[in-house]
Amino acid sequence: MISIRPEEAKDYDQVRAINLAAFEGGPEADLIDILRSSCAEHLSLVAEDGGEVIGHILFTPVTVFDRGAMPDGGGVARYRDEFEAAM
């Protein structure tokens, strides 16, 4: 049975391996390590099946700028209409 629980230090190697596999060795695994160590306000959860970590998600604070904050209306604001339509 799959369970979700807070990530623990003992999970770091398994979480890194999951992210390396999921993102084909991209920088995402490094980003997870950096955010985990530098962002005190984060929530990191793992999915576990039979004692093996099989999934991971990390939530960190983010600042979303208003459309006017970027000259081209970029970032999340660029997709505001699509987000609102989906709600």
Buried (B, 14 or more C-beta within 10 A) or exposed (E): EEEEEEBEEEBBEBBBEBBBEEEEEEEBBEEBBEBBEEEEEBEBBBBBEEEEBEBBEBEBEEEEEEEEEEEEEEBEBEEBEEEEEEE
